[in-house]
Amino acid sequence: MRNVLVTGGTGFIGSSLAIELLRRGCRVRILRRPNSDLRAIGDATVEHVVGDVRDPDSVRRAVQGCDTVFHTAAVISHWRKERELMFETNILGTRNVVAASLEAGVEKFVYTSSVAAVGYKTDGSDADENTPFNWQPFDIGYRISKYEAEREVLRYVRLGLPAFIVNPSSVIGPRDIHFHGGRIIRDVYRKRIFYYTDGGMNFVFVDDVVRGHFAAAEKGRVGERYLLCGENLTYKQIFATIANIVGGIPPLFKLPAFGVKTVAVSVETLANVLRKRPWASRELVAAMGVGNKFSSEKAERELGYTVTPFNLAVQKTFAWYRQNHLL
């Protein structure tokens, strides 16, 4: 890797990748939109190409002269009003990037997918890279968009693109300025969460995800996907651990699933009336308690992937938020 493009280079994972690439001595170019928030990338010495993954011409300009592409650009939303934008960015945008990369003859292409594109095991065991996508009945737009984007990547692999797919779980860590994975830490810190529900989640530290991207490019097999995950934890364990670290309220009682879903429907309905983005939605809680357990055994075996313990990841994330006055 010498000349590297990072799409979505102002985002959480993208900016973390770009800064590590600079540290490794690479020349780094990022593709970003005109209105991108630049706080995560800061004053890092990267070349900015202003454009949009939905625009094939700007993608071609960005890819030109690069030997490696990390495609991290995506829209993450569980609000139906943003589904069209999300599908255009995540599916059509990925098609544009893989097409331009194949045309330009890039040597390595790493696609940042998500465990959202992986199916769930009906027996409650850990899902892995071979678990078929079976989320269709839930009609969750983000999951569908990432699954379809992976299909675009694999279609171009068959045409000769040397691509690797990585599937992080919910990511926390420094530079998450929009509180994607870190929202749960902020909410416990602000004492908005003092209960727990059925089910659980898998969180991964951003530094592990970055290392996983590099390992996929260096050691991975073309056309393969690699789950980059952390610990499988129940919501009660998650909230209790975070509360202990940030000074929040430990989970006091269990809130039934129907209660959470009722709140989400009410919040989304009100947000639609007010034309504001909801903090909870039907799609966000549609699959609550289903299929959030994953195995990163393949990445550990083939890539040498390692996991930062959840409590340490929370400590580092919380410290960064406080240092940057984001809480």
N, C-alpha and C positions, 0 to 999 in steps of 0.2 A: 504493500500500500504506500503510494507516494502522493498522488493527487486524488483527493477524495471529495465526493459530494455527499452532503447530508441534507436530505429533504426534511422539512420541518425542523430546521436547525435552531430555531428560537424556542422550540418546545422543551418539555421536561427531559425526555430521553434524548432527543436530538441535540440539545445544547450540551448535555453531559457527554455524549459521544464526541461532539466537535472539540470540546476542551481537552478530552483525553487524547484525541488524535493529534492535536497541537503538541501536547506534552511528549508524544512519541515521535515528533519531528516531521509529521505529514503537512502538506499544503492542503488547507481545508476550504472548501467552498460550501455555502449553504444556500438553499432555495427557500425564500420566504415571501409571504404576501406583503403588499405595501403597508398594510395596517398592523403588522405583527408586533406584539409586545416584545421589546428587546431586553427586558430586565434579566432574563435567564442567561442569555449569551453575553450580555454586558459589553465590555470593550475588547473582547477576545479578537485576536488578529486573524479573522476569517474573511474570505471574500463573500460579499453579499450579492446574490442574483435575485432581483425582485421579480416575482412572477407568481404562478399558481400551478399546482400539479394538474389542475383541470384544463390548463392551456398547453397544448402540445408544443407550441413554438418556444415558450419560456422553459419548458422542461428540456428540450433539445439544447438550448443555449447553456443551461446549467450542467448538463451531462458532458458536453463537449470537452475533450481533453482529460477526462477523469478515468483512472484505471479501476476505481472502486466506488460503489454507490451504497450508502446506507439509507434505505427508504423508511423514514419514521413518520412522515407527514400523515396526519389523520384527524378526523373530527370524532370526538367522543361525546355522544349525547344519548339520552334516554327520553327525549322529548319528541313526540311525533311531529311537531311543527318544524323540526330541524332534520327530519329524516331525508328529505330530498337532497339537501346540502351534504349530509353525511354520506349518502350513497354516491353522489357525484364525486366527492373528494376521495372516499375510501376505495371505491371500485373503479370508476372511470379514471381517477387520478393515478391509481396503481397501474392500470393498463397503459397510461401514457408514459409513466416512468420506466416500466419494463420494456416497452417498445423502443423508447429512445436509448435505453442502455444496451439493448441487443444491437440496434443500429450503429451505436458508437463503438461497439466491441469492447465493453468494459470487461475486466478480468474477473471481478468478483462483485456479486450483488447480494446484499443482506436485507431481507424484508422483515420489518418489525410488525409481526402479527400480534396475537393475543390468545390467552387461553379461552377467550370468548368464542374463538373459532373452533374449539375442541368440544366434542360431545361429552355427555356425562354418563357415568355408569349407573344403571338402574338398581344395582345391588348395594350402592353406597361406597364402593371401593374407589381407589384413586384412578382418575382418568389419566391417560397417557397419549402419546403421539398417534396411536392407532385407534383411539376411540372415535367411532364414526359420529359426525355431526348429527344430532337428533333434537335440536332446539326448535325446529320449524313450528310445532304446535303453539309455542309461546309467543311467536311473532315479535321477537325483540330485535329492533332494527340494527343496533350496534353489532350484535352477534352475527346477524345475517351479512352485514357489510364486510366484516373481517373474514368470514368464511368465503364469500364470493371473491374478495380481493386475493386470498390465497390461491383460488382457482385460476385467477389471471396470471399469477406468478408461475404456477405449475404449467400452465399452457405455454408460456414462453420458455420454460426450462426444456420442454419437448422440442422447441425450435432452436435450442442451443444456448440459452442464457445460463451462465454458471451462477445459479441463485441458491441461497440458503434461507430458511425461514426460522425465525425464533419467536416463541410464544411466551412472553412474560405474563405472570399473574398480576394482581393489583400492586402497582409500584409506589413505593414511598421513598423519600430522600430529599436531599438538597436540590434546589432549582425547580421544585414543584410549585411554582408561583401561583398557579390556578387551583391548587388544592384538589387535584384529581384523586390520587390515592390518599393524600394527606388530609382530606376533609374530615376523615374519621378522627384524626388526632386533634384537629382544631375544634371539632364539636364536643369531644370529651373534655378538652381543656376549658372550653367555654361553658361546661356543665349543661350542655343541651342533651347529652345522652347519659342516663343513669339507670338504664334498664337493659335487658338483653332479649333476644328472640331465638327461635329455633334456627339451626343451621350454623354455618360458619363461612370463613373465607381463607384465602391463601394470599399472603402479602410477601413481596420480595423487595429487597433493598436495591436502589438504583445502581449502586456500584457493582453489584453482582450481575445485573442486567447488562451493563456496559461491558464487563469482562466476558459475558456470554456472547455478546455480539462479535467481539474480536475473536473469540475461540471458534465460533461458527465459521468465520471467514478463513481462519487459519487451519482448522482441523476438521471442519464439517464435511459432510458428503453432499454433493450437489443434488438439489431436489428434496432434501430431507428437512423435516421440521424438528425443532428442539424446544421442549418446554423449559422455561427459566422460571423456577418457582422457589418459594420459601417454605415455611412451615404451614401445615394444615391445622387451623385452630378454630374452636367454636367461638361464636360471638361473645359468649360470657368470658372466655379466656382473653379474647382480644380487648374487650372494654376494660377488664380488670387490670391487665398489663399496662395499657395506656394510662388509665387513671392513676396507677401507682407511680408512673414516671412523670406525668405532667401536672399532677395535683388535682385531678378531676374527681368525680364521685364514682366509686365502684358500683357495678350493676346491683341495684337494690331489688328488682323483681323481674319476672318474665312477662313480656308483652306478647300476647297471642298473635299469630300471623295475620289473622283477619283484622286485628286492630291496626297493624302496620299498613296493610293494604288500604284500609279505609282512610287512614290519614293521607296516604300518597294520592289517592283518587281525589280527595278534597283539596289538597294543595295544588294539584295539576289543574283541576277545574277552575279554581280561583285565579291561578296564574294565566290561564287562557283568557279569562275575562279581562284581566288587567294587562294582557299582552306582555307578560314578563316571564322570563325563564324560571321554571319551578325548581325548588331545591329537592323535591321528591316527585316521582311520577309512577304511573302504572307499570311502565316497562322496567323501571329500576327495581321494583319489588316483585315483578311477575314470577320469577323463578326462585324466590326466597326459600331457602332450605333444600334446594335441589342442586346437586352436582357442582360443588365448589371445592372438591378435593382433587389434588393433582400430584403427579409424580414427576420429578426431574431426573430420574435414574438414568435415562438415556443420555442426557447432557452431562451428567456426572461421569458416566462411563466413557463416552466418546470425546468429550470436550474438556474434561477435567474441571467441570463446573463445581463451585462450592457455594454454600449458603451462609449468609450472615444471620445469626439468631434474631428473631423478631424483636425481642426487648432491646437489643443493641441498635437495631435499625430505627426503632422509635426514638431512642435517646439521641441518636445523631440527627434525625430529622427534626425533632423538637428543638434541639440546640440551634440548628440552622435557621429555623423560623424565628426564633427569639433574636438571634444575632442580626437578622435582616428586618426586624420590626414588622413581621407579617402576622403576628397574633394579637 
